[in-house]
């Protein structure tokens, strides 16, 4: 018996992928060797509701397969639809559902109810995401470690409760370095003036979006323990400095995105004020505090809900109307104020720990302030079907997020280039994202490969031991060199090439463009070595490759909002076409350590002549649209099609 349904082929499911509310979808199932089934049905349900069944009548034969088909109108309300198939045969009931990896595409037959169902995302027709963001290239900056704009290297803020460090020193990582308790209060002096100073550098690199880690007043160097949402941290500058940054960036075609930490504040904040350092009456100090309803006390004042049990990060009670007015909806609410001051959007920290109603209200108010502002969520899994705290998230149905940090893409690309998976598995993972995400979100995904939370791509690509297997002391001293460093550079180039040519918005973590190394927090947060760039990137090769790939990406909308189809996925070679109007590009990546020859069939795209626009500069012609291309080991070739 042979049964087949492929959710990515229009023959079996049309239209492809996520659809707007009310769309009619045609489902087909091909069956052979089952005799004549007494019934063929699709079993489907709206997320969280009862199953429904639809009979699938016989339609026609294809080869030795009988094809059964049914059209079903999707709900008028946004959400998820899950489906599988059941057949009544002379051998009993047979089922066909999603595959064991739950990635969509070709499924699996079973004689028991399938473990996995296929997913269809149904989203609102008026769901729009900012066009300017889709065509951008982003750059993430951890402000304290990027650049000190003071010529004499002096620190701003006049704080005497911090540890002042010398630029280029290793960030502290042990409690004893802070005097016995890990406080994250070692600072290096980076500030917003430094970001302004380096705007020409970023413009030259090809950057059009800057994502800043938190910049509001807080005790720590990372600022995720917000002390005052209304004030720029004095160590970084002030409100006027921020406005200047936004204005100067705008002149260069660069927009600024802020990190919004709305799940928790700092215990040392004007809202909680556990240490009594603020002039306000905080929730910790009095039940009559205007901020008392902001927090969740089990036994006031010392037992309260905090982020992952960290008592320095008391959890916000998002149900608090007073809190939501202050953060979201009042005339001068936090999310509105900083948009008016020049920001072009928000990245929402741990968005899966914010309830859906809060994110919806945030979107409503941000978009009222600036309809083109972007809202990006921190989500580490498939954001289309994420469940957190018992709630199915609705990030991409049209009323919450525009984008998320694309960790699934990051894992897929890193695993493929590292040799853990082959090209076919890479394609399955990438296509699962394309299948599940609505188009407005899909082309807005923040494609990062390094961030402030994970190890740098150079370290990851050099086969460094897992951080789970080595001590912090080992991580602090670890540095790639020799063959391992060369291997890392070659692999990192492939990761970069995929990052720049796949759908979504590429985001570079500061310093990756010169080959900075480092394990996760705090080693990925070292200072940008402005005076030692030539020691790290000795021949300028890493930065030159970044500039070239960013330039290529910025050259054509085919790489940002264009179509994406896989055309080759054999062994370690992955190939795909990006196309937009009359522009077409063929991208080939050999992730293996042996030279290979690939037979690429792009006839259906009308491609007859191609010219390599990366290092090789070769030109090829084919009358039938089939090309035989030599691919050196660990190599990337991008071909522009010619008429």
LOKOLMI-602249 format. One line per 5 residues: for each residue x, y, z of C-alpha. Coordinates in pm, whole numbers, plus 50000, padded with zeros to 5 digits. Layout:
<pts>
X Y Z  ...
</pts>
This chain:
<pts>
50000 50000 50000  50130 50342 49907  49974 50669 50021  50108 51015 49956  50028 51374 50044
50289 51647 50020  50182 51972 50183  50441 52165 49982  50332 52054 49637  50042 52238 49476
49911 51911 49336  49834 51791 49689  49754 52118 49868  49666 52443 49702  49735 52718 49781
50066 52656 49960  50141 52747 50319  49969 52999 50542  49652 53157 50400  49420 53443 50487
49089 53382 50661  48815 53233 50445  49048 53088 50181  48929 52771 50010  49199 52502 50005
49207 52196 49782  49343 51879 49946  49445 51568 49752  49557 51223 49856  49715 50968 49617
49655 50600 49700  49770 50273 49541  49768 49908 49646  49475 49952 49881  49209 49806 49659
48907 50031 49659  48878 50204 49998  48522 50215 50128  48591 50571 50248  48865 50831 50224
48836 51129 50455  49027 51432 50571  49014 51482 50948  49065 51843 51047  49002 52078 51333
49045 52433 51442  49305 52463 51715  49152 52359 52046  48819 52249 51897  48655 51919 51802
48757 51728 51492  48553 51742 51172  48556 51496 50883  48525 51562 50515  48467 51291 50255
48722 51287 49972  48563 51150 49651  48770 50973 49387  48877 51213 49112  49114 51046 48864
49415 50817 48823  49778 50922 48797  49991 50628 48692  49887 50349 48932  49758 50589 49198
49396 50681 49261  49361 51047 49352  49100 51162 49605  49020 51529 49656  48814 51775 49860
48790 52153 49886  48746 52304 50232  48686 52669 50318  48907 52787 50599  48752 52964 50901
48676 53335 50895  48866 53370 51222  49247 53361 51236  49408 53059 51401  49559 52720 51326
49406 52427 51141  49537 52073 51195  49463 51787 50958  49540 51426 50868  49371 51158 50655
49193 50832 50728  49105 50549 50489  48867 50258 50547  49018 49958 50365  48974 49583 50365
49282 49574 50588  49120 49803 50842  49160 50173 50913  49472 50336 50769  49594 50685 50855
49827 50938 50695  49968 51235 50887  50267 51463 50916  50611 51303 50933  50792 51207 51252
51001 51527 51240  50680 51730 51219  50827 51944 50941  50553 51920 50678  50602 51803 50321
50579 51427 50263  50403 51256 50552  50384 50904 50692  50130 50621 50682  50030 50434 50997
49772 50189 51125  49723 50397 51440  49618 50757 51483  49910 50969 51361  50131 51135 51620
50164 51450 51411  49908 51643 51209  49974 51888 50929  49946 52256 51015  49783 52543 50827
49820 52896 50963  49515 53116 50899  49586 53488 50934  49396 53813 50898  49385 53962 50551
49485 54307 50677  49806 54176 50840  50084 54407 50720  50449 54435 50820  50682 54730 50746
50828 54719 50396  51137 54917 50498  51231 54647 50747  51206 54360 50498  51469 54518 50272
51710 54606 50553  52030 54463 50698  52043 54488 51078  52330 54522 51324  52293 54442 51694
52484 54653 51947  52548 54580 52315  52609 54945 52400  52859 54919 52689  53091 54707 52474
53067 54875 52133  53238 55214 52146  53314 55491 52396  53242 55820 52220  53444 56024 52468
53781 56102 52316  53956 56066 52652  53785 55732 52722  53615 55866 53034  53299 55707 53170
52963 55880 53177  52721 55859 53468  52937 55942 53773  52860 55606 53935  53071 55483 54223
52895 55145 54256  53046 54990 53944  53368 54819 53847  53542 55018 53575  53727 54800 53331
53986 54869 53066  53877 54834 52704  53976 54495 52556  53984 54322 52895  53785 54001 52945
53438 54062 53101  53410 53925 53452  53233 53590 53473  53283 53464 53829  53112 53574 54148
53446 53632 54325  53542 53885 54059  53247 54094 54172  53334 54055 54539  53144 53733 54612
52811 53787 54435  52760 53795 54058  52636 54148 53996  52709 54215 53626  52827 54562 53724
53159 54561 53542  53150 54833 53277  53375 54925 52987  53240 55270 52903  53056 55224 52574
52783 55482 52516  52542 55627 52261  52797 55887 52156  53011 55592 52053  52729 55457 51837
52692 55800 51675  53067 55811 51616  53058 55475 51436  52757 55546 51214  52983 55610 50911
53147 55273 50974  52808 55101 50980  52691 55286 50672  53004 55175 50487  52937 54816 50595
52591 54838 50438  52380 54849 50755  52033 55007 50750  51892 54896 51088  52051 54910 51434
51905 54696 51712  52022 54821 52051  52023 54602 52359  51844 54782 52648  51951 55144 52700
51719 55256 52981  51846 55332 53328  51941 55016 53517  52201 54883 53759  52369 54617 53542
52577 54641 53228  52314 54450 53026  52023 54673 53140  51763 54397 53139  51688 54496 53500
51512 54819 53404  51523 55090 53668  51340 55365 53479  51172 55318 53140  51154 55692 53089
51524 55766 53122  51825 55673 52910  52091 55524 53136  52324 55810 53233  52623 55588 53152
52499 55576 52793  52383 55936 52759  52050 56113 52788  51731 56170 52594  51891 56437 52377
52177 56202 52290  51924 55939 52185  51738 56189 51967  52068 56291 51811  52152 55927 51741
51818 55872 51567  51850 56194 51367  52208 56129 51255  52125 55766 51171  51824 55876 50969
52047 56101 50756  52242 55789 50662  51934 55579 50593  51967 55386 50921  51683 55319 51166
51703 55240 51537  51516 54956 51712  51497 54940 52092  51488 54643 52328  51165 54642 52528
51187 54454 52857  50827 54449 52976  50811 54112 53151  51009 54226 53454  51184 54528 53602
51483 54550 53831  51432 54517 54206  51649 54829 54215  51403 55043 54019  51171 55333 54081
50882 55087 54047  50996 54827 54303  51269 55022 54486  51388 54739 54707  51717 54916 54776
51555 55253 54841  51782 55427 54592  51501 55601 54400  51294 55897 54518  50973 55711 54444
50767 55493 54679  50816 55150 54529  50597 54842 54555  50849 54680 54790  50824 54977 55027
50449 55023 55057  50122 54865 54956  50006 55221 54890  50270 55260 54620  50130 55357 54277
50330 55060 54149  50203 54801 54398  49963 54639 54148  50250 54605 53899  50394 54303 54082
50286 53963 54211  50343 53929 54583  50279 53598 54752  50380 53744 55089  50458 54114 55079
50723 54245 55070  50987 53970 55050  50814 53686 54867  50724 53782 54514  50724 53633 54167
51046 53697 53981  51189 53609 53641  51321 53251 53660  51357 53290 54037  51603 53581 54014
51492 53810 54296  51667 54108 54133  51412 54078 53847  51060 54101 53995  50796 53988 53747
50547 54240 53614  50176 54167 53658  50053 54239 53306  49692 54229 53426  49757 54554 53612
49565 54826 53432  49788 55094 53585  50098 54918 53454  49957 54878 53102  49853 55241 53090
50203 55348 53187  50380 55115 52945  50134 55097 52657  49824 55314 52633  49856 55650 52808
49925 55954 52592  50291 55951 52692  50322 55574 52750  50669 55424 52728  50621 55246 52394
50488 55566 52239  50740 55807 52388  51047 55644 52242  50888 55598 51900  50813 55971 51902
51173 56034 52007  51300 55865 51693  51294 55487 51738  51152 55280 51453  51037 54981 51653
51071 54745 51946  51228 54406 52001  51032 54240 52283  51242 54047 52532  51104 53703 52632
50779 53776 52448  50649 53426 52519  50630 53525 52885  50401 53816 52801  50031 53722 52774
49865 53758 52437  49635 54042 52542  49940 54246 52647  50117 54196 52313  49798 54284 52123
49758 54604 52322  50123 54688 52266  50086 54644 51889  49773 54855 51879  49941 55145 52056
50274 55123 51874  50103 55115 51534  49881 55410 51630  50197 55606 51702  50376 55493 51387
50211 55243 51154  50552 55162 51004  50717 55080 51337  50834 54719 51359  50760 54479 51647
50999 54184 51686  50965 53909 51945  51226 53691 52109  51105 53339 52030  51345 53042 52013
51109 52791 51849  50862 52787 51559  50666 53101 51645  50363 53002 51438  50257 52724 51677
50432 52819 51999  50256 52728 52323  50373 52889 52646  50219 52881 52992  49922 52687 52857
49840 52948 52596  49867 52898 52221  50043 53210 52099  49897 53418 51818  50209 53603 51713
50151 53586 51338  49775 53596 51300  49779 53972 51238  49732 54136 51578  50064 54087 51758
50415 54063 51608  50570 54157 51277  50878 53941 51324  51072 53713 51556  51438 53629 51603
51479 53337 51364  51646 53082 51589  51509 52783 51389  51690 52915 51079  52004 52971 51286
52005 52614 51414  51935 52469 51070  52213 52662 50897  52469 52598 51172  52386 52227 51184
52419 52199 50806  52747 52388 50775  52888 52197 51075  52809 51866 50906  52541 51750 51149
52269 51740 50885  52271 51712 50506  52127 51947 50244  51794 51766 50234  51742 51804 50607
51845 52171 50583  51582 52225 50316  51315 52046 50520  51376 52275 50814  51385 52592 50604
51074 52493 50412  50888 52423 50737  50938 52788 50828  50816 52899 50485  50513 52670 50512
50403 52773 50860  50470 53147 50859  50242 53401 50688  50420 53583 50408  50423 53923 50588
50608 53763 50881  50823 53528 50674  50995 53809 50488  51039 54004 50813  51215 53733 51016
51526 53857 51197  51790 53614 51069  52060 53627 51335  52336 53370 51385  52500 53533 51689
52338 53738 51965  52407 53852 52320  52268 53516 52439  52465 53265 52231  52825 53194 52132
52974 53385 51842  52951 53224 51503  53330 53205 51464  53364 53004 51785  53073 52781 51689
53216 52712 51345  53558 52616 51482  53430 52298 51649  53481 52444 51994  53367 52212 52274
53009 52267 52386  52978 52522 52665  52789 52256 52858  53099 52035 52862  53362 52286 52972
53409 52524 53261  53373 52901 53255  53749 52924 53308  53803 52714 52996  53562 52930 52799
53736 53248 52913  54072 53129 52782  53952 52953 52468  54067 53094 52138  54074 52936 51795
54398 52945 51598  54578 52759 51322  54374 52510 51121  54070 52538 51350  54056 52913 51290
54089 52873 50914  53813 52612 50915  53596 52845 51123  53649 53132 50879  53553 52918 50580
53246 52776 50748  53144 53116 50886  53157 53251 50531  52903 52989 50424  52679 53076 50718
52707 53443 50624  52623 53368 50261  52310 53178 50360  52216 53446 50611  52235 53713 50340
52060 53522 50062  51777 53340 50243  51441 53513 50302  51433 53735 50609  51629 54028 50749
51994 53940 50823  52120 54069 51159  52491 54091 51245  52605 54092 51607  52866 54365 51654
53216 54236 51583  53117 53925 51390  53218 54113 51076  53583 54109 51189  53578 53754 51324
53544 53815 51698  53532 53495 51903  53363 53404 52228  53138 53156 52402  52797 53268 52533
52727 53536 52794  52947 53712 52896  53219 53601 52651  53014 53696 52345  52986 54044 52498
53349 54147 52480  53441 54498 52370  53479 54577 52002  53860 54591 51958  53876 54905 51746
54251 54938 51798  54320 54567 51735  54108 54489 51432  54412 54399 51225  54524 54148 51488
54190 53967 51473  54119 53998 51101  54481 54003 50986  54424 54013 50613  54088 54187 50627
53932 53880 50471  53643 53840 50714  53524 54201 50695  53567 54209 50318  53344 53904 50285
53082 54065 50507  53091 54383 50301  53065 54191 49975  52775 53972 50086  52587 54266 50240
52642 54462 49920  52506 54171 49717  52202 54146 49941  52137 54521 49919  52177 54514 49542
51855 54329 49465  51512 54289 49620  51528 53930 49501  51722 53853 49821  51482 54035 50052
51124 54007 49925  51177 53776 49626  51059 53421 49576  51257 53132 49721  51270 52781 49571
51510 52497 49638  51658 52351 49318  51927 52117 49461  51962 51928 49789  52196 51635 49743
52462 51541 49994  52630 51853 50126  52536 52084 49838  52235 52309 49873  52105 52522 49589
51815 52763 49556  51678 53035 49333  51577 53383 49449  51369 53586 49207  51189 53920 49194
51028 54051 48876  51292 54008 48603  51580 53952 48846  51687 53593 48918  51977 53456 49121
52103 53102 49164  52276 53034 49497  52488 52720 49551  52662 52624 49873  52895 52328 49917
52902 52263 50291  53123 51958 50254  53501 51919 50265  53527 51762 49917  53492 51917 49575
53168 51813 49405  52992 51860 49072  52625 51954 49077  52368 51917 48799  52132 52212 48837
51804 52222 48648  51656 52571 48636  51474 52537 48304  51135 52622 48451  51269 52965 48551
51371 53040 48193  51736 53063 48294  51975 53002 48004  52279 53214 48094  52436 53275 48435
52726 53484 48558  52893 53425 48894  52896 53745 49102  53100 53608 49391  53469 53513 49375
53475 53294 49064  53331 53540 48807  53259 53256 48563  52987 53268 48296  52788 52965 48181
52530 52910 47911  52281 52629 47859  52020 52584 47588  51806 52355 47803  51842 52532 48140
52058 52253 48287  52398 52350 48424  52687 52135 48547  52872 52333 48810  53196 52248 48990
53175 52331 49357  53501 52351 49557  53494 52240 49920  53332 52481 50167  53236 52718 49888
52960 52957 49790  52866 53059 49437  52600 53315 49357  52500 53345 48992  52311 53635 48842
52103 53534 48544  52153 53715 48215  51911 53754 47930
</pts>
